[in-house]
Amino acid sequence: MHSFSIPRRIVVLLLSMMPFLSVTPRASAEEDSAHRELQRSLEQWQQTGWPLIERLCLDCHGSEDGDAGLNLKYYKDAQSIDTDLGSVERVLEIVRFGAMPPDDADQPSEQERAALVDSLEQILYSVACNSQHRPSNATTRRLNRSEYNNTIRDLFEIDLRPSDAFPSDEVGGGFDNNGDVLSLSPLLMEKYFAAAESVAARVIVDPATLPKLNAEIASDQFHVRGDAKTGSFFGRFLSPDAYAWAEVEIPVDGTYTVQFYGGASNEKAAPVTFGLFDTNGVLLTKYELGHFGTGGGSKNKKANLVLKKGLNRFLIEVVAKDAVVGEAKSPHIDDLTEEVIAKQRAEKTTLKPSGKFEKEKYPHLVRRLRFNGPHGSRKDELPASHLKIVRKEASYDGGKKKWKNVTEAAAECLKPLMRRAFRGPVTDDEVKRFASLVEVATERDESYYRGLQIAITGILMSPRFLFRVETPGDQAPENSDASEQAKTPESKLTQHQLATRLSYFLWSSTPDEALLSDADQGKLQGKVIDDHVRRMLKDDRAKSLGSEFAAQWLGLRNLTGHEADEKLFPKYDSSLAAAMSEETERLFLHLVRENRPAHELLTADYTFLNPQLARFYQVEHSGKEQFERVSLTATPRRGVLSHASVLTLTSNPNRTSPVQRGKWILENILGTPPPEPPVGVPELEESKTADANASFREQLEIHRADPACAACHRVMDQLGFGLEQFDAVGQFRPSTPQSNIDASGELPGGRRFSGAAELAEVLGNSEKDVFARTTIRRLLTFSLGRELSPTDRCVIESIANTTATDGYRFTDVILEVVRSRPFQNQLRSN
C-alpha cells in the first residue's frame, strides 16, 4: 500500500501568479509560465489521475445522488475542480489515508495509489495557485481571552489576568483566535466593562486614597503588667516596676509621628523619661515629661519613627535618661511571653476609677498614644503603571477646591497609552475625546486621578482596543494603476496592521515599542521584519507559541478536567497534568528557538521535566531547576508521541485507546483526519469479542472484520498499537506474559515497527514531508486567525518547498509564514 509520504512537488510558481501584483512584461512571462504549468498538471491529471478516478470511484460517486453526497463525475477539467477545491482535497485525503476504495471494491496497486495521490496533489496545487476564488479575512477580530490577558499585562506591565472570568472562547479551525467564531455577547460586554474598571483601578491610584494611619490608643486599650491604678480621668498610674503595652496595625512602611501623653504623678517630682520599645524590646525613642497637671490634662511629646508594615507591638516604661536609642532593651521583654500576650488580648478591659490612692506609690502616668502617617513622598507606594502613565499632574486650587489645566495634563498622560492600546497612531482629536472624560470627572468633584481611571476604562472599552481591525489601508501594490487595484482581490496590510498581526501571532499580545516604532517609519519589510521575528522568538513572550499555538494544535488543553481512574492511577492529579502539558510546550518552544527541524518534535531523544514528572517517567532529575532538559536515550520514549500529555488525552479514564491514539496521529501529525464512522457501527464494547480472555488488540481485530470499519482502522489502529507500551496516563508498562502487550505494527509500504520509539523514527523519517506540511498548515491557520481554504494549498506548498532543503526548520518555517502573501495582505470578500 502507498506510503503517507508526499512526492516532490512541482516547482513553486513565481510571484506573478499572485493576482495583486501589477502586469509588467516580467509578470506576463511568469503568468504564461504559470499557465503552462497548469496545462501540464491538467494533462497529467487527464492521462493518469482521471482514468483512475473513473475506474475506482465513479461506480459509487458518479451521479448527483452518489454515496456520501459526493459526485466526482464532473472533475475531469480544471474549471470544475476550481469550483469545488474542497471536495477534491477531501478525496485526496481519503485516498492517501487508504480509506477508499472500500475493501469490497476494486483496489488500486501500490503504484496506482501513489500515482493517483501524486496526480491529485499536482492538479490541486496548480488549480489553487491559479484560482481566483480567494478566502476572505475577518476585517475585525475580537481579542480572545489569552490575547486580552497578555495585552493588559504588556500594556501596563502588571499581570492581572482579568479575562479569566470571561466565558470560554469558541474554537474554529482548531484555534480560539478564529475571527469567524469570536462573537460578542451581552454577557461578554458586561465582563469587558467590569474588567476595564478593575484594571483602571489597579493601574492608576489616587494618592489621597493610599492607606493612612490616624489612630489613638486610649488608656483602656493599654495592657498593663504590674501594679497599677486608674485615675478619675482614666489615666493609668503605674508602680515603678510596672509597664504598659499595646498593638497597632501599621498600613505601610514609612515614617510616622508617634505622640505620647503621660508624665509624673507628683507635681513636685522631677521630669520622668519614658521609653517606647518595639516588638523585640529595642528602644525606639524617649519622652521626657513632667507633672501631668490637674483636671485630667497631661504632658505630651512627639517623635518621628520609621515603622514597618504589619502588626507592631509597643512597650512603654520608664528608662534611664542615658538609655541609648536603638541599643537599650526593655528588661521586661522576657516577661511578655506569647502566653501572656494571648491571655491579655483575650481580656476585656473596662476601666473604673480606683478612688483615692497614694500617688507616691504610682509615680508614672500613661494616658494615650497617637499615631499619624506616613509622611513624605509616597511614590514608592504607587504602582509602576501609575508613575509611567501620569506624566503630568493637573494642579489643584485648594481655596477654590478646583482642578486646573485638566484636559491638557490628561492628554499628555493618555496619548502614549492610547498609541500602545490602539496599536497605532492616534490623532489629537481622538486623545481629546478621552481627556475630556477626566475634565468631566473633576467638574463633578472627583479627583484628577479618578478621572484618569475613567478615561482608561473608556480606552479599554474602545473597539480599537477590543478588536484587531484590518480594514484596507491606503497602501497599494507598487507599479499598479487604478484599474489593476480595482481588480485585485486583496490589499497590503498597513504597517501597523502588519505589526499587530505579527505580535499576536508570535506573542498573542500587543506590539511592543520596537515594532510600533518601525511601523511608524514604514520599515516593516524585508530584513527588518525578519530581524523582528528572530528577536521576538527569543523574547519571553514567545512562550505563548507553546501555551496557545502548540497546546491547541496538539490538544493539550483537553488535559484540563481529564479524569483518570483514581484507583488504577493514584499518581495522576492536576499538578501532574499541568507538568505533562508544560513538558510538551517546552519541547516545542525549544525546537522553535533553536531552529530545529520540525520532525524532531517526533524523534527527540530528550525532553524537559520537573522533579514530579521525572519520577513519573522514572528518569534522573538533577533538581537544579524546576524544569530541566533530560535525556531519553536509555528509555523507550521518543518525541511528543511518548509524552504523557498526549498519551493521557488520547486514553479513556480506565484504559488506553489505540483507536484514539491512532486518530490523534492521523489528524495532528499526518494531517489526514479519518472519515466519520459509518452510521450504525457499534462501539467496541458493544461489538462481538473473541472471548473473555481476548487482549484488547484481539478485540479490535474482531471489530475490524466489519467491512464498514476495516478501511479506516487498518491504518489507524496500527499507529495506536505502537503506543501500547504506555498506560492510560503515560506510564511505561513492559510486556509480560500477564500483560500480553503487543506494541508492534506495520504501516503501508511494509514499514514495520515495535514500540513507540521505532514508530516515532518511522514517522519522523518517512513522513517528515507530510508532518512538515501539517505544521505549516497549522501555523498558517493560527497566524491568519481563519480556517484555510483549498486555495491556500499554493501557499503551503511554496513554504514547504522553500524550507525543505534544510529540513523544515521551525524558525525558517515561521519566517516563510510571515513573508507569505496571505500574512502580509488583507483578503477582500469575493
C-alpha positions, 0 to 999 in steps of 0.5 A, a space after each residue: 500500500 502507498 506510503 503517507 509520504 508526499 512526492 516532490 512537488 512541482 516547482 513553486 510558481 513565481 510571484 506573478 501568479 499572485 493576482 495583486 501584483 501589477 502586469 509588467 512584461 516580467 509578470 506576463 512571462 511568469 503568468 504564461 509560465 504559470 499557465 503552462 504549468 497548469 496545462 501540464 498538471 491538467 494533462 497529467 491529471 487527464 492521462 493518469 489521475 482521471 482514468 483512475 478516478 473513473 475506474 475506482 470511484 465513479 461506480 459509487 460517486 458518479 451521479 448527483 445522488 452518489 454515496 456520501 453526497 459526493 459526485 466526482 463525475 464532473 472533475 475531469 477539467 480544471 474549471 470544475 475542480 476550481 469550483 469545488 477545491 474542497 471536495 477534491 482535497 477531501 478525496 485526496 485525503 481519503 485516498 492517501 489515508 487508504 480509506 477508499 476504495 472500500 475493501 469490497 471494491 476494486 483496489 488500486 496497486 501500490 503504484 496506482 495509489 501513489 500515482 493517483 495521490 501524486 496526480 491529485 496533489 499536482 492538479 490541486 496545487 496548480 488549480 489553487 495557485 491559479 484560482 481566483 476564488 480567494 478566502 476572505 479575512 475577518 476585517 475585525 477580530 475580537 481579542 480572545 481571552 489569552 490575547 486580552 490577558 497578555 495585552 493588559 499585562 504588556 500594556 501596563 506591565 502588571 499581570 492581572 489576568 482579568 479575562 479569566 472570568 470571561 466565558 470560554 472562547 469558541 474554537 474554529 479551525 482548531 484555534 480560539 483566535 478564529 475571527 469567524 467564531 469570536 462573537 460578542 455577547 451581552 454577557 461578554 460586554 458586561 465582563 469587558 466593562 467590569 474588567 476595564 474598571 478593575 484594571 483602571 483601578 489597579 493601574 492608576 491610584 489616587 494618592 489621597 486614597 493610599 492607606 493612612 494611619 490616624 489612630 489613638 490608643 486610649 488608656 483602656 486599650 493599654 495592657 498593663 503588667 504590674 501594679 497599677 491604678 486608674 485615675 478619675 480621668 482614666 489615666 493609668 498610674 503605674 508602680 515603678 516596676 510596672 509597664 504598659 503595652 499595646 498593638 497597632 496595625 501599621 498600613 505601610 512602611 514609612 515614617 510616622 509621628 508617634 505622640 505620647 501623653 503621660 508624665 509624673 504623678 507628683 507635681 513636685 517630682 522631677 521630669 520622668 523619661 519614658 521609653 517606647 520599645 518595639 516588638 523585640 524590646 529595642 528602644 525606639 525613642 524617649 519622652 521626657 515629661 513632667 507633672 501631668 497637671 490637674 483636671 485630667 490634662 497631661 504632658 505630651 511629646 512627639 517623635 518621628 519613627 520609621 515603622 514597618 508594615 504589619 502588626 507592631 507591638 509597643 512597650 512603654 516604661 520608664 528608662 534611664 535618661 542615658 538609655 541609648 536609642 536603638 541599643 537599650 532593651 526593655 528588661 521586661 521583654 522576657 516577661 511578655 511571653 506569647 502566653 501572656 500576650 494571648 491571655 491579655 488580648 483575650 481580656 476585656 478591659 473596662 476601666 473604673 476609677 480606683 478612688 483615692 490612692 497614694 500617688 507616691 506609690 504610682 509615680 508614672 502616668 500613661 494616658 494615650 498614644 497617637 499615631 499619624 502617617 506616613 509622611 513624605 513622598 509616597 511614590 514608592 507606594 504607587 504602582 509602576 503603571 501609575 508613575 509611567 502613565 501620569 506624566 503630568 499632574 493637573 494642579 489643584 486650587 485648594 481655596 477654590 477646591 478646583 482642578 486646573 489645566 485638566 484636559 491638557 495634563 490628561 492628554 499628555 498622560 493618555 496619548 502614549 497609552 492610547 498609541 500602545 492600546 490602539 496599536 497605532 497612531 492616534 490623532 489629537 482629536 481622538 486623545 481629546 475625546 478621552 481627556 475630556 472624560 477626566 475634565 468631566 470627572 473633576 467638574 463633578 468633584 472627583 479627583 484628577 486621578 479618578 478621572 484618569 481611571 475613567 478615561 482608561 476604562 473608556 480606552 479599554 472599552 474602545 473597539 480599537 482596543 477590543 478588536 484587531 481591525 484590518 480594514 484596507 489601508 491606503 497602501 497599494 501594490 507598487 507599479 499598479 494603476 487604478 484599474 489593476 487595484 480595482 481588480 485585485 482581490 486583496 490589499 497590503 496590510 498597513 504597517 501597523 496592521 502588519 505589526 499587530 498581526 505579527 505580535 499576536 501571532 508570535 506573542 498573542 499580545 500587543 506590539 511592543 515599542 520596537 515594532 510600533 516604532 518601525 511601523 511608524 517609519 514604514 520599515 516593516 519589510 524585508 530584513 527588518 521584519 525578519 530581524 523582528 521575528 528572530 528577536 521576538 522568538 527569543 523574547 519571553 513572550 514567545 512562550 505563548 507559541 507553546 501555551 496557545 499555538 502548540 497546546 491547541 494544535 496538539 490538544 493539550 488543553 483537553 488535559 484540563 478536567 481529564 479524569 483518570 481512574 483514581 484507583 488504577 492511577 493514584 499518581 495522576 492529579 492536576 499538578 501532574 497534568 499541568 507538568 505533562 502539558 508544560 513538558 510538551 510546550 517546552 519541547 516545542 518552544 525549544 525546537 522553535 528557538 533553536 531552529 530545529 527541524 520540525 520532525 524532531 518534535 517526533 524523534 527527540 531523544 530528550 525532553 524537559 521535566 520537573 522533579 514530579 514528572 521525572 519520577 513519573 517517567 522514572 528518569 534522573 532529575 538533577 533538581 537544579 531547576 524546576 524544569 530541566 532538559 533530560 535525556 531519553 536515550 536509555 528509555 523507550 520514549 521518543 518525541 511528543 508521541 511518548 509524552 504523557 500529555 498526549 498519551 493521557 488525552 488520547 486514553 479513556 479514564 480506565 484504559 488506553 485507546 489505540 483507536 484514539 491514539 491512532 486518530 490523534 496521529 492521523 489528524 495532528 501529525 499526518 494531517 489526514 483526519 479519518 472519515 466519520 464512522 459509518 452510521 450504525 457501527 457499534 462501539 467496541 464494547 458493544 461489538 462481538 469479542 473473541 472471548 473473555 480472555 481476548 487482549 484488547 488488540 484481539 478485540 479490535 481485530 474482531 471489530 475490524 472484520 466489519 467491512 464498514 470499519 476495516 478501511 479506516 482502522 487498518 491504518 489507524 489502529 496500527 499507529 495506536 498499537 505502537 503506543 501500547 507500551 504506555 498506560 492510560 496516563 503515560 506510564 511505561 508498562 513492559 510486556 509480560 506474559 500477564 500483560 500480553 502487550 503487543 506494541 508492534 505494527 506495520 504501516 503501508 509500504 511494509 514499514 514495520 515497527 515495535 514500540 513507540 520509539 521505532 514508530 516515532 523514527 518511522 514517522 519522523 523519517 518517512 513522513 517528515 514531508 507530510 508532518 512538515 506540511 501539517 505544521 505549516 498548515 497549522 501555523 498558517 491557520 493560527 497566524 491568519 486567525 481563519 480556517 484555510 481554504 483549498 486555495 491556500 494549498 499554493 501557499 503551503 506548498 511554496 513554504 514547504 518547498 522553500 524550507 525543505 532543503 534544510 529540513 523544515 526548520 521551525 524558525 525558517 518555517 515561521 519566517 516563510 509564514 510571515 513573508 507569505 502573501 496571505 500574512 502580509 495582505 488583507 483578503 477582500 470578500 469575493 
